[in-house]
Amino acid sequence: MTDTSERERESLGKMREPSFAVPGEAKSFARDARGQPLRFPGTPPVLMAIEAWRSLCARTGCGVTMDNFYSWIRAGKIDAIRVRGNYFVRVRTLNELVKKAFSGKGW
């Protein structure tokens, strides 16, 4: 039983890699047991909303609060998926937000 819990801890550690630390475009942070990006056929890569917010702040240097980010999601300004009470933002959507931030047109 200890082997299982050690494996679970390892996989959780891999899933929680900070995606915002990598410069350039955001990447999905979820990893399988071999360390490969977690991908499901036919689904776009997504980030948890908190990871998307951290990535947005790190990549743009903006002062968007987490409360504002979540209110934008709830208002439909940011395209997100809700699964069992958790919001997930598509990586493509996050990259578009970063481009908007640097375009000078505002959010």
C-alpha positions as CSV (number, residue, x, y, z in Angstrom):
1,M,0.0,0.0,0.0
2,T,2.9,2.4,0.6
3,D,4.0,1.9,-3.0
4,T,0.7,3.1,-4.2
5,S,0.7,6.3,-2.1
6,E,4.3,7.0,-3.1
7,R,3.3,6.7,-6.8
8,E,0.3,8.9,-6.2
9,R,2.4,11.6,-4.6
10,E,4.8,11.4,-7.5
11,S,2.1,11.8,-10.1
12,L,0.5,14.7,-8.1
13,G,3.8,16.4,-8.0
14,K,4.1,16.1,-11.7
15,M,0.6,17.4,-12.3
16,R,1.3,20.5,-10.2
17,E,4.3,21.8,-12.2
18,P,3.9,25.6,-12.5
19,S,3.1,26.2,-16.2
20,F,3.6,30.0,-15.7
21,A,7.3,29.6,-15.1
22,V,8.0,28.7,-18.7
23,P,8.3,31.8,-20.9
24,G,6.4,31.9,-24.2
25,E,3.1,30.2,-24.8
26,A,1.3,28.5,-21.9
27,K,1.4,24.8,-21.8
28,S,-0.8,22.2,-20.1
29,F,0.6,21.3,-16.7
30,A,-1.0,17.9,-16.3
31,R,1.3,15.0,-16.8
32,D,0.9,11.2,-16.9
33,A,3.1,8.7,-14.9
34,R,5.8,8.9,-17.6
35,G,5.9,12.7,-17.4
36,Q,4.3,13.2,-20.8
37,P,1.6,15.9,-21.2
38,L,-1.8,14.6,-20.3
39,R,-3.9,14.6,-23.5
40,F,-7.3,13.2,-24.2
41,P,-8.3,12.6,-27.8
42,G,-10.5,15.4,-29.1
43,T,-10.1,17.7,-26.2
44,P,-8.1,20.9,-26.2
45,P,-5.3,21.4,-23.6
46,V,-6.6,23.2,-20.5
47,L,-5.4,24.8,-17.3
48,M,-7.1,25.1,-14.0
49,A,-8.4,28.6,-13.5
50,I,-5.9,29.4,-10.8
51,E,-3.0,28.3,-13.0
52,A,-4.4,30.3,-15.9
53,W,-4.6,33.4,-13.6
54,R,-1.0,32.9,-12.4
55,S,0.2,32.4,-16.0
56,L,-1.6,35.6,-17.1
57,C,-0.1,37.6,-14.3
58,A,3.4,36.3,-14.9
59,R,3.3,36.7,-18.6
60,T,1.8,40.2,-18.7
61,G,2.9,41.7,-15.5
62,C,-0.6,43.0,-14.9
63,G,-2.2,43.4,-11.6
64,V,-5.4,41.4,-12.2
65,T,-6.7,40.1,-9.0
66,M,-7.9,36.6,-8.7
67,D,-11.4,37.8,-7.7
68,N,-11.6,39.8,-10.9
69,F,-10.3,36.9,-13.0
70,Y,-13.0,34.6,-11.6
71,S,-15.7,37.2,-12.0
72,W,-14.7,37.5,-15.7
73,I,-15.1,33.8,-16.0
74,R,-18.5,33.8,-14.3
75,A,-19.6,36.8,-16.5
76,G,-18.6,34.9,-19.7
77,K,-15.8,37.4,-20.6
78,I,-13.3,34.5,-20.4
79,D,-14.2,31.3,-22.1
80,A,-14.0,28.5,-19.5
81,I,-15.3,25.1,-18.8
82,R,-16.8,24.2,-15.5
83,V,-16.4,20.6,-14.2
84,R,-17.7,19.6,-10.8
85,G,-17.3,23.2,-9.5
86,N,-13.8,23.7,-10.9
87,Y,-13.2,26.1,-13.8
88,F,-10.7,25.2,-16.6
89,V,-9.4,27.7,-19.2
90,R,-8.3,26.5,-22.6
91,V,-4.6,27.3,-23.3
92,R,-5.7,28.9,-26.6
93,T,-8.0,31.3,-24.7
94,L,-5.2,32.2,-22.3
95,N,-2.8,32.9,-25.2
96,E,-5.5,35.2,-26.8
97,L,-5.8,37.1,-23.5
98,V,-2.1,37.7,-23.4
99,K,-2.1,39.0,-27.0
100,K,-5.0,41.3,-26.1
101,A,-3.1,42.6,-23.1
102,F,-0.1,43.5,-25.3
103,S,-2.2,44.9,-28.1
104,G,-3.1,48.0,-26.1
105,K,-6.8,47.5,-26.7
106,G,-7.5,46.4,-23.2
107,W,-9.2,43.3,-21.9
